[in-house]
Every structure is written in C-alpha cells, then in structure tokens.
Amino acid sequence: MTRLKVLSLVWCTLLGAVLGWIALRLFVAAGRPTPVLDYTALYSLGAVCAVVLFLGIRVKRSTLGKAHFDAIAAARTLVLAQAAAYAGALITGWHLPALVNLWVNAGASPSLTRAIVLAGAGLFMVVIGYIVQHLCKLPPEDPEDTADGIADGTVTE
C-alpha cells in the first residue's frame, strides 16, 4: 500500500476548490446563498475522525503485541484513514472559495464562521488520516527470517 502524499492531498484540495468555485458561481448567479455545509456536518466529520482514530489505535496496539487485530482489518483501517484524509482535503477545498467570497462580500457573518469551522474540520480530517496512517505502519520484518525457507534450523527443498 502506498503512503499518503502531501502533493496528492494538495491536488485534492485544489480539485475541491475548483468544484466549490463552480458551485459558488452557479449559486450566486441563481440568487441563492453561498454553498456552505451546516454545522450538523460536524457530527458526521467528528464521528468519522473518532472511528478512524479508534481503529488506528487498535492497529497500533496490535503491532505492539498488546492486542490481536486481524491483518485484513488493519489494511482496511489504513484505507479508511487515507480515504478520510482525501475527503477532508476535498471538504477543505470546497469551503475555500466560499470563505473568500464571504470574507470579501459580507465581512464577518455567521456563514463566514461556518465556512471557517468546516474548512478547519476538513483539515482536521486530513491530519487524523495522516496520523492513523502512521499508526498502521508495520514493525520491521524479523531479521532472522531468511528468504530460502529456513526458519527453525531445518532445510526445506
């Protein structure tokens, strides 16, 4: 499995910003308010972060030998952490054009505060995903294992 790359996350954020800017232009042209998620989205984002972090801690405890966690479940946790990081990057990018638009046109407003909080929540998801990715790192292989099948002193042919 490949590690998260900061450049990929930046590209995801830029993609979210472009999509957010297009939506912003369409909404403003139609006379609608700026498209910013509601505070209730924080419950979902917080739940995702909590679950990802909980599972990441379980994987780390398993790699330290303190608990048992299935290898497939650990791989799924890694994929979930990376998906959370990418989703957080998209959410952050989505709110950046709205944030700039609200700052320039409306100044301090409840919608601006919501855009700032949700962009921060998206950034928090990126950080949690990145941390959990590191928690899912496997310890180095046992140096006494050899590639030729000799494990306990007997030679296999």
Secondary structure, 3 states (H helix, E strand, C coil): CCCCCHHHHHHHHHHHHHHHHHHHHHHHHCCCCCCCCCCCHHHHHHHHHHHHHHHHHHHHHHHCCCCCCCHHHHHHHHHHHHHHHHHHHHHHHHHHHHHHHHHHHCCCCHHHHHHHHHHHHHHHHHHHHHHHHHHCCCCCCCCCCCCCCCCCCCCCC
